[in-house]
Amino acid sequence: MCSTGPTTSYGYELSIADDAGLDDIPVCCGDDMNGSKTSRGGIDYTCGRCGTVLEIGKSGLVDDIREKTAA
């Protein structure tokens, strides 16, 4: 993970159960995270630099934050 975890577009660092909403694109490592809709109705975002995954549920709450595991 970068020096800070994923944040909202306005700089609030996200934690599990935070209300991130479904309309904001989170930021990690200084760049917008890449999102893909899930079959559960939420969005999974991935950092293109460090590989951190941010799961947003269909309610807009942060379900999980996972760091890329070392190979």
CHARMM internal coordinates of N, CA and C (Angstrom, degrees):
IC EDIT
DIST 1 N 1 CA 1.4462
DIST 1 CA 1 C 1.5142
ANGL 1 N 1 CA 1 C 108.09
DIST 1 C 2 N 1.2951
ANGL 1 CA 1 C 2 N 115.28
DIHE 1 N 1 CA 1 C 2 N 153.59
DIST 2 N 2 CA 1.4676
ANGL 1 C 2 N 2 CA 121.25
DIHE 1 CA 1 C 2 N 2 CA 178.95
DIST 2 CA 2 C 1.5277
ANGL 2 N 2 CA 2 C 109.38
DIHE 1 C 2 N 2 CA 2 C -68.61
DIST 2 C 3 N 1.3189
ANGL 2 CA 2 C 3 N 116.20
DIHE 2 N 2 CA 2 C 3 N -178.37
DIST 3 N 3 CA 1.4671
ANGL 2 C 3 N 3 CA 120.06
DIHE 2 CA 2 C 3 N 3 CA -178.13
DIST 3 CA 3 C 1.5290
ANGL 3 N 3 CA 3 C 111.90
DIHE 2 C 3 N 3 CA 3 C -59.80
DIST 3 C 4 N 1.3151
ANGL 3 CA 3 C 4 N 117.11
DIHE 3 N 3 CA 3 C 4 N -28.83
DIST 4 N 4 CA 1.4601
ANGL 3 C 4 N 4 CA 121.29
DIHE 3 CA 3 C 4 N 4 CA 170.76
DIST 4 CA 4 C 1.5121
ANGL 4 N 4 CA 4 C 107.12
DIHE 3 C 4 N 4 CA 4 C -123.23
DIST 4 C 5 N 1.3060
ANGL 4 CA 4 C 5 N 116.84
DIHE 4 N 4 CA 4 C 5 N 159.44
DIST 5 N 5 CA 1.4612
ANGL 4 C 5 N 5 CA 120.21
DIHE 4 CA 4 C 5 N 5 CA 176.60
DIST 5 CA 5 C 1.5187
ANGL 5 N 5 CA 5 C 110.11
DIHE 4 C 5 N 5 CA 5 C -77.25
DIST 5 C 6 N 1.3284
ANGL 5 CA 5 C 6 N 116.40
DIHE 5 N 5 CA 5 C 6 N -175.11
DIST 6 N 6 CA 1.4547
ANGL 5 C 6 N 6 CA 120.26
DIHE 5 CA 5 C 6 N 6 CA 177.65
DIST 6 CA 6 C 1.5334
ANGL 6 N 6 CA 6 C 111.30
DIHE 5 C 6 N 6 CA 6 C -58.63
DIST 6 C 7 N 1.3310
ANGL 6 CA 6 C 7 N 116.03
DIHE 6 N 6 CA 6 C 7 N 141.91
DIST 7 N 7 CA 1.4582
ANGL 6 C 7 N 7 CA 121.57
DIHE 6 CA 6 C 7 N 7 CA 179.00
DIST 7 CA 7 C 1.5203
ANGL 7 N 7 CA 7 C 109.61
DIHE 6 C 7 N 7 CA 7 C -125.80
DIST 7 C 8 N 1.3227
ANGL 7 CA 7 C 8 N 115.52
DIHE 7 N 7 CA 7 C 8 N 164.38
DIST 8 N 8 CA 1.4592
ANGL 7 C 8 N 8 CA 119.79
DIHE 7 CA 7 C 8 N 8 CA 170.48
DIST 8 CA 8 C 1.5193
ANGL 8 N 8 CA 8 C 107.74
DIHE 7 C 8 N 8 CA 8 C -70.95
DIST 8 C 9 N 1.3250
ANGL 8 CA 8 C 9 N 117.25
DIHE 8 N 8 CA 8 C 9 N 171.37
DIST 9 N 9 CA 1.4649
ANGL 8 C 9 N 9 CA 120.29
DIHE 8 CA 8 C 9 N 9 CA 179.83
DIST 9 CA 9 C 1.5219
ANGL 9 N 9 CA 9 C 111.52
DIHE 8 C 9 N 9 CA 9 C -65.09
DIST 9 C 10 N 1.3360
ANGL 9 CA 9 C 10 N 117.66
DIHE 9 N 9 CA 9 C 10 N -18.22
DIST 10 N 10 CA 1.4680
ANGL 9 C 10 N 10 CA 120.85
DIHE 9 CA 9 C 10 N 10 CA 179.25
DIST 10 CA 10 C 1.5284
ANGL 10 N 10 CA 10 C 112.67
DIHE 9 C 10 N 10 CA 10 C -102.82
DIST 10 C 11 N 1.3641
ANGL 10 CA 10 C 11 N 117.74
DIHE 10 N 10 CA 10 C 11 N 14.36
DIST 11 N 11 CA 1.4545
ANGL 10 C 11 N 11 CA 121.52
DIHE 10 CA 10 C 11 N 11 CA 168.18
DIST 11 CA 11 C 1.5157
ANGL 11 N 11 CA 11 C 118.25
DIHE 10 C 11 N 11 CA 11 C 95.74
DIST 11 C 12 N 1.3415
ANGL 11 CA 11 C 12 N 119.34
DIHE 11 N 11 CA 11 C 12 N 3.73
DIST 12 N 12 CA 1.4663
ANGL 11 C 12 N 12 CA 121.12
DIHE 11 CA 11 C 12 N 12 CA 178.87
DIST 12 CA 12 C 1.5184
ANGL 12 N 12 CA 12 C 109.29
DIHE 11 C 12 N 12 CA 12 C -80.86
DIST 12 C 13 N 1.3494
ANGL 12 CA 12 C 13 N 117.97
DIHE 12 N 12 CA 12 C 13 N 122.43
DIST 13 N 13 CA 1.4598
ANGL 12 C 13 N 13 CA 120.99
DIHE 12 CA 12 C 13 N 13 CA -179.69
DIST 13 CA 13 C 1.5244
ANGL 13 N 13 CA 13 C 110.30
DIHE 12 C 13 N 13 CA 13 C -71.18
DIST 13 C 14 N 1.3272
ANGL 13 CA 13 C 14 N 116.26
DIHE 13 N 13 CA 13 C 14 N 126.40
DIST 14 N 14 CA 1.4626
ANGL 13 C 14 N 14 CA 121.90
DIHE 13 CA 13 C 14 N 14 CA -175.18
DIST 14 CA 14 C 1.5182
ANGL 14 N 14 CA 14 C 112.72
DIHE 13 C 14 N 14 CA 14 C -85.14
DIST 14 C 15 N 1.3202
ANGL 14 CA 14 C 15 N 115.10
DIHE 14 N 14 CA 14 C 15 N 145.05
DIST 15 N 15 CA 1.4616
ANGL 14 C 15 N 15 CA 124.20
DIHE 14 CA 14 C 15 N 15 CA 174.48
DIST 15 CA 15 C 1.5172
ANGL 15 N 15 CA 15 C 107.74
DIHE 14 C 15 N 15 CA 15 C -131.62
DIST 15 C 16 N 1.3152
ANGL 15 CA 15 C 16 N 116.73
DIHE 15 N 15 CA 15 C 16 N 164.66
DIST 16 N 16 CA 1.4640
ANGL 15 C 16 N 16 CA 121.26
DIHE 15 CA 15 C 16 N 16 CA 177.88
DIST 16 CA 16 C 1.5254
ANGL 16 N 16 CA 16 C 109.17
DIHE 15 C 16 N 16 CA 16 C -57.42
DIST 16 C 17 N 1.3263
ANGL 16 CA 16 C 17 N 116.10
DIHE 16 N 16 CA 16 C 17 N 136.68
DIST 17 N 17 CA 1.4669
ANGL 16 C 17 N 17 CA 127.37
DIHE 16 CA 16 C 17 N 17 CA 179.04
DIST 17 CA 17 C 1.5261
ANGL 17 N 17 CA 17 C 113.36
DIHE 16 C 17 N 17 CA 17 C 80.88
DIST 17 C 18 N 1.3483
ANGL 17 CA 17 C 18 N 119.00
DIHE 17 N 17 CA 17 C 18 N -0.08
DIST 18 N 18 CA 1.4660
ANGL 17 C 18 N 18 CA 120.72
DIHE 17 CA 17 C 18 N 18 CA 173.99
DIST 18 CA 18 C 1.5251
ANGL 18 N 18 CA 18 C 109.18
DIHE 17 C 18 N 18 CA 18 C -69.66
DIST 18 C 19 N 1.3232
ANGL 18 CA 18 C 19 N 116.25
DIHE 18 N 18 CA 18 C 19 N 150.32
DIST 19 N 19 CA 1.4541
ANGL 18 C 19 N 19 CA 121.50
DIHE 18 CA 18 C 19 N 19 CA 176.06
DIST 19 CA 19 C 1.5261
ANGL 19 N 19 CA 19 C 108.79
DIHE 18 C 19 N 19 CA 19 C -86.86
DIST 19 C 20 N 1.3271
ANGL 19 CA 19 C 20 N 115.93
DIHE 19 N 19 CA 19 C 20 N 100.97
DIST 20 N 20 CA 1.4592
ANGL 19 C 20 N 20 CA 121.60
DIHE 19 CA 19 C 20 N 20 CA -178.64
DIST 20 CA 20 C 1.5258
ANGL 20 N 20 CA 20 C 111.20
DIHE 19 C 20 N 20 CA 20 C -93.38
DIST 20 C 21 N 1.3219
ANGL 20 CA 20 C 21 N 117.00
DIHE 20 N 20 CA 20 C 21 N -18.24
DIST 21 N 21 CA 1.4556
ANGL 20 C 21 N 21 CA 121.08
DIHE 20 CA 20 C 21 N 21 CA -176.81
DIST 21 CA 21 C 1.5156
ANGL 21 N 21 CA 21 C 111.30
DIHE 20 C 21 N 21 CA 21 C 73.15
DIST 21 C 22 N 1.3225
ANGL 21 CA 21 C 22 N 115.68
DIHE 21 N 21 CA 21 C 22 N 168.65
DIST 22 N 22 CA 1.4630
ANGL 21 C 22 N 22 CA 120.47
DIHE 21 CA 21 C 22 N 22 CA 179.74
DIST 22 CA 22 C 1.5250
ANGL 22 N 22 CA 22 C 112.05
DIHE 21 C 22 N 22 CA 22 C -104.61
DIST 22 C 23 N 1.3305
ANGL 22 CA 22 C 23 N 117.47
DIHE 22 N 22 CA 22 C 23 N -2.82
DIST 23 N 23 CA 1.4605
ANGL 22 C 23 N 23 CA 120.74
DIHE 22 CA 22 C 23 N 23 CA -177.03
DIST 23 CA 23 C 1.5237
ANGL 23 N 23 CA 23 C 113.83
DIHE 22 C 23 N 23 CA 23 C -102.24
DIST 23 C 24 N 1.3211
ANGL 23 CA 23 C 24 N 118.23
DIHE 23 N 23 CA 23 C 24 N -13.03
DIST 24 N 24 CA 1.4682
ANGL 23 C 24 N 24 CA 122.24
DIHE 23 CA 23 C 24 N 24 CA -178.57
DIST 24 CA 24 C 1.5253
ANGL 24 N 24 CA 24 C 109.03
DIHE 23 C 24 N 24 CA 24 C -93.48
DIST 24 C 25 N 1.3111
ANGL 24 CA 24 C 25 N 117.17
DIHE 24 N 24 CA 24 C 25 N 141.36
DIST 25 N 25 CA 1.4682
ANGL 24 C 25 N 25 CA 121.15
DIHE 24 CA 24 C 25 N 25 CA 175.39
DIST 25 CA 25 C 1.5211
ANGL 25 N 25 CA 25 C 107.78
DIHE 24 C 25 N 25 CA 25 C -99.62
DIST 25 C 26 N 1.3562
ANGL 25 CA 25 C 26 N 117.21
DIHE 25 N 25 CA 25 C 26 N 115.27
DIST 26 N 26 CA 1.4646
ANGL 25 C 26 N 26 CA 119.51
DIHE 25 CA 25 C 26 N 26 CA -179.39
DIST 26 CA 26 C 1.5213
ANGL 26 N 26 CA 26 C 112.55
DIHE 25 C 26 N 26 CA 26 C -67.07
DIST 26 C 27 N 1.3357
ANGL 26 CA 26 C 27 N 114.76
DIHE 26 N 26 CA 26 C 27 N 160.57
DIST 27 N 27 CA 1.4629
ANGL 26 C 27 N 27 CA 123.00
DIHE 26 CA 26 C 27 N 27 CA -178.02
DIST 27 CA 27 C 1.5275
ANGL 27 N 27 CA 27 C 108.79
DIHE 26 C 27 N 27 CA 27 C -120.87
DIST 27 C 28 N 1.3236
ANGL 27 CA 27 C 28 N 116.54
DIHE 27 N 27 CA 27 C 28 N 140.49
DIST 28 N 28 CA 1.4663
ANGL 27 C 28 N 28 CA 121.98
DIHE 27 CA 27 C 28 N 28 CA 175.31
DIST 28 CA 28 C 1.5211
ANGL 28 N 28 CA 28 C 107.13
DIHE 27 C 28 N 28 CA 28 C -146.30
DIST 28 C 29 N 1.3054
ANGL 28 CA 28 C 29 N 118.53
DIHE 28 N 28 CA 28 C 29 N 139.11
DIST 29 N 29 CA 1.4696
ANGL 28 C 29 N 29 CA 123.75
DIHE 28 CA 28 C 29 N 29 CA -178.79
DIST 29 CA 29 C 1.5242
ANGL 29 N 29 CA 29 C 111.31
DIHE 28 C 29 N 29 CA 29 C 56.54
DIST 29 C 30 N 1.3367
ANGL 29 CA 29 C 30 N 117.15
DIHE 29 N 29 CA 29 C 30 N 29.70
DIST 30 N 30 CA 1.4474
ANGL 29 C 30 N 30 CA 121.41
DIHE 29 CA 29 C 30 N 30 CA 177.07
DIST 30 CA 30 C 1.5156
ANGL 30 N 30 CA 30 C 115.92
DIHE 29 C 30 N 30 CA 30 C 82.62
DIST 30 C 31 N 1.3358
ANGL 30 CA 30 C 31 N 117.97
DIHE 30 N 30 CA 30 C 31 N 0.99
DIST 31 N 31 CA 1.4648
ANGL 30 C 31 N 31 CA 121.84
DIHE 30 CA 30 C 31 N 31 CA -178.39
DIST 31 CA 31 C 1.5243
ANGL 31 N 31 CA 31 C 110.78
DIHE 30 C 31 N 31 CA 31 C -125.15
DIST 31 C 32 N 1.3454
ANGL 31 CA 31 C 32 N 116.81
DIHE 31 N 31 CA 31 C 32 N 154.18
DIST 32 N 32 CA 1.4575
ANGL 31 C 32 N 32 CA 121.03
DIHE 31 CA 31 C 32 N 32 CA 172.55
DIST 32 CA 32 C 1.5254
ANGL 32 N 32 CA 32 C 108.96
DIHE 31 C 32 N 32 CA 32 C -60.88
DIST 32 C 33 N 1.3332
ANGL 32 CA 32 C 33 N 116.29
DIHE 32 N 32 CA 32 C 33 N 140.69
DIST 33 N 33 CA 1.4660
ANGL 32 C 33 N 33 CA 120.87
DIHE 32 CA 32 C 33 N 33 CA 177.76
DIST 33 CA 33 C 1.5344
ANGL 33 N 33 CA 33 C 109.37
DIHE 32 C 33 N 33 CA 33 C -82.96
DIST 33 C 34 N 1.3253
ANGL 33 CA 33 C 34 N 116.53
DIHE 33 N 33 CA 33 C 34 N 149.85
DIST 34 N 34 CA 1.4622
ANGL 33 C 34 N 34 CA 122.63
DIHE 33 CA 33 C 34 N 34 CA 179.41
DIST 34 CA 34 C 1.5207
ANGL 34 N 34 CA 34 C 109.14
DIHE 33 C 34 N 34 CA 34 C -85.25
DIST 34 C 35 N 1.3323
ANGL 34 CA 34 C 35 N 117.19
DIHE 34 N 34 CA 34 C 35 N 125.51
DIST 35 N 35 CA 1.4529
ANGL 34 C 35 N 35 CA 120.97
DIHE 34 CA 34 C 35 N 35 CA -176.59
DIST 35 CA 35 C 1.5068
ANGL 35 N 35 CA 35 C 113.29
DIHE 34 C 35 N 35 CA 35 C -109.02
DIST 35 C 36 N 1.3376
ANGL 35 CA 35 C 36 N 114.90
DIHE 35 N 35 CA 35 C 36 N 149.70
DIST 36 N 36 CA 1.4619
ANGL 35 C 36 N 36 CA 121.09
DIHE 35 CA 35 C 36 N 36 CA 172.87
DIST 36 CA 36 C 1.5255
ANGL 36 N 36 CA 36 C 107.90
DIHE 35 C 36 N 36 CA 36 C -141.09
DIST 36 C 37 N 1.3313
ANGL 36 CA 36 C 37 N 115.57
DIHE 36 N 36 CA 36 C 37 N 133.22
DIST 37 N 37 CA 1.4630
ANGL 36 C 37 N 37 CA 120.57
DIHE 36 CA 36 C 37 N 37 CA -179.58
DIST 37 CA 37 C 1.5176
ANGL 37 N 37 CA 37 C 109.39
DIHE 36 C 37 N 37 CA 37 C -68.19
DIST 37 C 38 N 1.3269
ANGL 37 CA 37 C 38 N 115.67
DIHE 37 N 37 CA 37 C 38 N 146.51
DIST 38 N 38 CA 1.4564
ANGL 37 C 38 N 38 CA 121.00
DIHE 37 CA 37 C 38 N 38 CA -179.39
DIST 38 CA 38 C 1.5263
ANGL 38 N 38 CA 38 C 110.13
DIHE 37 C 38 N 38 CA 38 C -106.49
DIST 38 C 39 N 1.3116
ANGL 38 CA 38 C 39 N 116.32
DIHE 38 N 38 CA 38 C 39 N 163.35
DIST 39 N 39 CA 1.4600
ANGL 38 C 39 N 39 CA 121.24
DIHE 38 CA 38 C 39 N 39 CA 177.05
DIST 39 CA 39 C 1.5283
ANGL 39 N 39 CA 39 C 111.08
DIHE 38 C 39 N 39 CA 39 C -68.13
DIST 39 C 40 N 1.3397
ANGL 39 CA 39 C 40 N 116.63
DIHE 39 N 39 CA 39 C 40 N -15.00
DIST 40 N 40 CA 1.4701
ANGL 39 C 40 N 40 CA 121.93
DIHE 39 CA 39 C 40 N 40 CA 179.93
DIST 40 CA 40 C 1.5284
ANGL 40 N 40 CA 40 C 111.48
DIHE 39 C 40 N 40 CA 40 C -85.91
DIST 40 C 41 N 1.3281
ANGL 40 CA 40 C 41 N 118.17
DIHE 40 N 40 CA 40 C 41 N -2.53
DIST 41 N 41 CA 1.4542
ANGL 40 C 41 N 41 CA 121.48
DIHE 40 CA 40 C 41 N 41 CA 178.90
DIST 41 CA 41 C 1.5123
ANGL 41 N 41 CA 41 C 114.66
DIHE 40 C 41 N 41 CA 41 C 93.69
DIST 41 C 42 N 1.3176
ANGL 41 CA 41 C 42 N 117.34
DIHE 41 N 41 CA 41 C 42 N 0.61
DIST 42 N 42 CA 1.4610
ANGL 41 C 42 N 42 CA 121.33
DIHE 41 CA 41 C 42 N 42 CA 178.93
DIST 42 CA 42 C 1.5126
ANGL 42 N 42 CA 42 C 110.92
DIHE 41 C 42 N 42 CA 42 C -103.02
DIST 42 C 43 N 1.3208
ANGL 42 CA 42 C 43 N 115.31
DIHE 42 N 42 CA 42 C 43 N -161.23
DIST 43 N 43 CA 1.4683
ANGL 42 C 43 N 43 CA 121.75
DIHE 42 CA 42 C 43 N 43 CA 179.13
DIST 43 CA 43 C 1.5259
ANGL 43 N 43 CA 43 C 108.57
DIHE 42 C 43 N 43 CA 43 C -136.84
DIST 43 C 44 N 1.3200
ANGL 43 CA 43 C 44 N 116.19
DIHE 43 N 43 CA 43 C 44 N 132.60
DIST 44 N 44 CA 1.4612
ANGL 43 C 44 N 44 CA 121.93
DIHE 43 CA 43 C 44 N 44 CA 172.30
DIST 44 CA 44 C 1.5242
ANGL 44 N 44 CA 44 C 107.80
DIHE 43 C 44 N 44 CA 44 C -102.24
DIST 44 C 45 N 1.3299
ANGL 44 CA 44 C 45 N 116.42
DIHE 44 N 44 CA 44 C 45 N 126.01
DIST 45 N 45 CA 1.4603
ANGL 44 C 45 N 45 CA 122.28
DIHE 44 CA 44 C 45 N 45 CA 178.91
DIST 45 CA 45 C 1.5187
ANGL 45 N 45 CA 45 C 109.10
DIHE 44 C 45 N 45 CA 45 C -109.45
DIST 45 C 46 N 1.3389
ANGL 45 CA 45 C 46 N 116.80
DIHE 45 N 45 CA 45 C 46 N 140.31
DIST 46 N 46 CA 1.4567
ANGL 45 C 46 N 46 CA 122.20
DIHE 45 CA 45 C 46 N 46 CA 179.21
DIST 46 CA 46 C 1.5273
ANGL 46 N 46 CA 46 C 109.26
DIHE 45 C 46 N 46 CA 46 C -126.68
DIST 46 C 47 N 1.3341
ANGL 46 CA 46 C 47 N 115.69
DIHE 46 N 46 CA 46 C 47 N 135.38
DIST 47 N 47 CA 1.4606
ANGL 46 C 47 N 47 CA 121.26
DIHE 46 CA 46 C 47 N 47 CA 176.24
DIST 47 CA 47 C 1.5270
ANGL 47 N 47 CA 47 C 108.45
DIHE 46 C 47 N 47 CA 47 C -78.26
DIST 47 C 48 N 1.3273
ANGL 47 CA 47 C 48 N 116.26
DIHE 47 N 47 CA 47 C 48 N 128.36
DIST 48 N 48 CA 1.4628
ANGL 47 C 48 N 48 CA 121.09
DIHE 47 CA 47 C 48 N 48 CA 179.67
DIST 48 CA 48 C 1.5126
ANGL 48 N 48 CA 48 C 113.69
DIHE 47 C 48 N 48 CA 48 C -72.26
DIST 48 C 49 N 1.3223
ANGL 48 CA 48 C 49 N 118.14
DIHE 48 N 48 CA 48 C 49 N -15.12
DIST 49 N 49 CA 1.4736
ANGL 48 C 49 N 49 CA 121.18
DIHE 48 CA 48 C 49 N 49 CA -179.11
DIST 49 CA 49 C 1.5226
ANGL 49 N 49 CA 49 C 112.49
DIHE 48 C 49 N 49 CA 49 C -97.77
DIST 49 C 50 N 1.3399
ANGL 49 CA 49 C 50 N 117.10
DIHE 49 N 49 CA 49 C 50 N -53.77
DIST 50 N 50 CA 1.4726
ANGL 49 C 50 N 50 CA 119.22
DIHE 49 CA 49 C 50 N 50 CA -173.20
DIST 50 CA 50 C 1.5283
ANGL 50 N 50 CA 50 C 113.32
DIHE 49 C 50 N 50 CA 50 C -103.90
DIST 50 C 51 N 1.3391
ANGL 50 CA 50 C 51 N 118.32
DIHE 50 N 50 CA 50 C 51 N -10.83
DIST 51 N 51 CA 1.4592
ANGL 50 C 51 N 51 CA 121.22
DIHE 50 CA 50 C 51 N 51 CA 176.85
DIST 51 CA 51 C 1.5228
ANGL 51 N 51 CA 51 C 115.36
DIHE 50 C 51 N 51 CA 51 C 84.14
DIST 51 C 52 N 1.3408
ANGL 51 CA 51 C 52 N 118.17
DIHE 51 N 51 CA 51 C 52 N 3.66
DIST 52 N 52 CA 1.4587
ANGL 51 C 52 N 52 CA 120.50
DIHE 51 CA 51 C 52 N 52 CA 177.62
DIST 52 CA 52 C 1.5253
ANGL 52 N 52 CA 52 C 109.69
DIHE 51 C 52 N 52 CA 52 C -59.50
DIST 52 C 53 N 1.3417
ANGL 52 CA 52 C 53 N 116.34
DIHE 52 N 52 CA 52 C 53 N 138.33
DIST 53 N 53 CA 1.4598
ANGL 52 C 53 N 53 CA 122.19
DIHE 52 CA 52 C 53 N 53 CA 177.88
DIST 53 CA 53 C 1.5191
ANGL 53 N 53 CA 53 C 108.72
DIHE 52 C 53 N 53 CA 53 C -111.90
DIST 53 C 54 N 1.3302
ANGL 53 CA 53 C 54 N 116.29
DIHE 53 N 53 CA 53 C 54 N 131.15
DIST 54 N 54 CA 1.4547
ANGL 53 C 54 N 54 CA 124.12
DIHE 53 CA 53 C 54 N 54 CA 178.21
DIST 54 CA 54 C 1.5198
ANGL 54 N 54 CA 54 C 107.26
DIHE 53 C 54 N 54 CA 54 C -117.26
DIST 54 C 55 N 1.3410
ANGL 54 CA 54 C 55 N 117.15
DIHE 54 N 54 CA 54 C 55 N 118.11
DIST 55 N 55 CA 1.4570
ANGL 54 C 55 N 55 CA 121.55
DIHE 54 CA 54 C 55 N 55 CA 179.55
DIST 55 CA 55 C 1.5198
ANGL 55 N 55 CA 55 C 109.83
DIHE 54 C 55 N 55 CA 55 C -100.35
DIST 55 C 56 N 1.3358
ANGL 55 CA 55 C 56 N 116.13
DIHE 55 N 55 CA 55 C 56 N 121.86
DIST 56 N 56 CA 1.4562
ANGL 55 C 56 N 56 CA 122.76
DIHE 55 CA 55 C 56 N 56 CA 176.05
DIST 56 CA 56 C 1.5256
ANGL 56 N 56 CA 56 C 107.30
DIHE 55 C 56 N 56 CA 56 C -108.84
DIST 56 C 57 N 1.3271
ANGL 56 CA 56 C 57 N 117.62
DIHE 56 N 56 CA 56 C 57 N 123.35
DIST 57 N 57 CA 1.4594
ANGL 56 C 57 N 57 CA 121.99
DIHE 56 CA 56 C 57 N 57 CA 179.86
DIST 57 CA 57 C 1.5133
ANGL 57 N 57 CA 57 C 111.64
DIHE 56 C 57 N 57 CA 57 C -75.65
DIST 57 C 58 N 1.3338
ANGL 57 CA 57 C 58 N 116.37
DIHE 57 N 57 CA 57 C 58 N 171.31
DIST 58 N 58 CA 1.4645
ANGL 57 C 58 N 58 CA 120.56
DIHE 57 CA 57 C 58 N 58 CA -177.38
DIST 58 CA 58 C 1.5216
ANGL 58 N 58 CA 58 C 112.90
DIHE 57 C 58 N 58 CA 58 C -63.93
DIST 58 C 59 N 1.3378
ANGL 58 CA 58 C 59 N 116.94
DIHE 58 N 58 CA 58 C 59 N -17.12
DIST 59 N 59 CA 1.4625
ANGL 58 C 59 N 59 CA 121.03
DIHE 58 CA 58 C 59 N 59 CA 176.55
DIST 59 CA 59 C 1.5284
ANGL 59 N 59 CA 59 C 112.33
DIHE 58 C 59 N 59 CA 59 C -83.31
DIST 59 C 60 N 1.3407
ANGL 59 CA 59 C 60 N 116.96
DIHE 59 N 59 CA 59 C 60 N -9.47
DIST 60 N 60 CA 1.4602
ANGL 59 C 60 N 60 CA 121.58
DIHE 59 CA 59 C 60 N 60 CA -178.24
DIST 60 CA 60 C 1.5146
ANGL 60 N 60 CA 60 C 113.68
DIHE 59 C 60 N 60 CA 60 C 92.88
DIST 60 C 61 N 1.3450
ANGL 60 CA 60 C 61 N 116.74
DIHE 60 N 60 CA 60 C 61 N 1.49
DIST 61 N 61 CA 1.4658
ANGL 60 C 61 N 61 CA 120.74
DIHE 60 CA 60 C 61 N 61 CA 178.53
DIST 61 CA 61 C 1.5197
ANGL 61 N 61 CA 61 C 110.73
DIHE 60 C 61 N 61 CA 61 C -88.45
DIST 61 C 62 N 1.3350
ANGL 61 CA 61 C 62 N 116.61
DIHE 61 N 61 CA 61 C 62 N 148.60
DIST 62 N 62 CA 1.4659
ANGL 61 C 62 N 62 CA 121.75
DIHE 61 CA 61 C 62 N 62 CA 176.40
DIST 62 CA 62 C 1.5266
ANGL 62 N 62 CA 62 C 108.30
DIHE 61 C 62 N 62 CA 62 C -71.72
DIST 62 C 63 N 1.3399
ANGL 62 CA 62 C 63 N 116.07
DIHE 62 N 62 CA 62 C 63 N 117.12
DIST 63 N 63 CA 1.4685
ANGL 62 C 63 N 63 CA 121.53
DIHE 62 CA 62 C 63 N 63 CA 178.92
DIST 63 CA 63 C 1.5207
ANGL 63 N 63 CA 63 C 112.14
DIHE 62 C 63 N 63 CA 63 C -87.04
DIST 63 C 64 N 1.3451
ANGL 63 CA 63 C 64 N 116.75
DIHE 63 N 63 CA 63 C 64 N -36.54
DIST 64 N 64 CA 1.4635
ANGL 63 C 64 N 64 CA 119.35
DIHE 63 CA 63 C 64 N 64 CA -176.25
DIST 64 CA 64 C 1.5248
ANGL 64 N 64 CA 64 C 109.49
DIHE 63 C 64 N 64 CA 64 C -161.90
DIST 64 C 65 N 1.3321
ANGL 64 CA 64 C 65 N 115.51
DIHE 64 N 64 CA 64 C 65 N 152.46
DIST 65 N 65 CA 1.4612
ANGL 64 C 65 N 65 CA 122.95
DIHE 64 CA 64 C 65 N 65 CA 171.90
DIST 65 CA 65 C 1.5296
ANGL 65 N 65 CA 65 C 105.70
DIHE 64 C 65 N 65 CA 65 C -132.39
DIST 65 C 66 N 1.3403
ANGL 65 CA 65 C 66 N 115.73
DIHE 65 N 65 CA 65 C 66 N 118.55
DIST 66 N 66 CA 1.4724
ANGL 65 C 66 N 66 CA 119.95
DIHE 65 CA 65 C 66 N 66 CA -177.96
DIST 66 CA 66 C 1.5125
ANGL 66 N 66 CA 66 C 109.64
DIHE 65 C 66 N 66 CA 66 C -121.51
DIST 66 C 67 N 1.3309
ANGL 66 CA 66 C 67 N 114.82
DIHE 66 N 66 CA 66 C 67 N 132.92
DIST 67 N 67 CA 1.4621
ANGL 66 C 67 N 67 CA 120.26
DIHE 66 CA 66 C 67 N 67 CA 173.75
DIST 67 CA 67 C 1.5221
ANGL 67 N 67 CA 67 C 108.60
DIHE 66 C 67 N 67 CA 67 C -84.31
DIST 67 C 68 N 1.3234
ANGL 67 CA 67 C 68 N 116.03
DIHE 67 N 67 CA 67 C 68 N 149.56
DIST 68 N 68 CA 1.4516
ANGL 67 C 68 N 68 CA 120.36
DIHE 67 CA 67 C 68 N 68 CA 175.14
DIST 68 CA 68 C 1.5266
ANGL 68 N 68 CA 68 C 108.42
DIHE 67 C 68 N 68 CA 68 C -64.42
DIST 68 C 69 N 1.3126
ANGL 68 CA 68 C 69 N 116.86
DIHE 68 N 68 CA 68 C 69 N 132.37
DIST 69 N 69 CA 1.4623
ANGL 68 C 69 N 69 CA 120.40
DIHE 68 CA 68 C 69 N 69 CA 179.98
DIST 69 CA 69 C 1.5204
ANGL 69 N 69 CA 69 C 109.72
DIHE 68 C 69 N 69 CA 69 C -84.28
DIST 69 C 70 N 1.3108
ANGL 69 CA 69 C 70 N 115.92
DIHE 69 N 69 CA 69 C 70 N 144.44
DIST 70 N 70 CA 1.4669
ANGL 69 C 70 N 70 CA 121.16
DIHE 69 CA 69 C 70 N 70 CA 178.61
DIST 70 CA 70 C 1.5178
ANGL 70 N 70 CA 70 C 109.97
DIHE 69 C 70 N 70 CA 70 C -69.91
DIST 70 C 71 N 1.3093
ANGL 70 CA 70 C 71 N 116.48
DIHE 70 N 70 CA 70 C 71 N 140.89
DIST 71 N 71 CA 1.4651
ANGL 70 C 71 N 71 CA 120.78
DIHE 70 CA 70 C 71 N 71 CA -179.37
DIST 71 CA 71 C 1.4991
ANGL 71 N 71 CA 71 C 111.60
DIHE 70 C 71 N 71 CA 71 C -87.60
END
COOR INIT
IC SEED 1 N 1 CA 1 C
IC BUILD
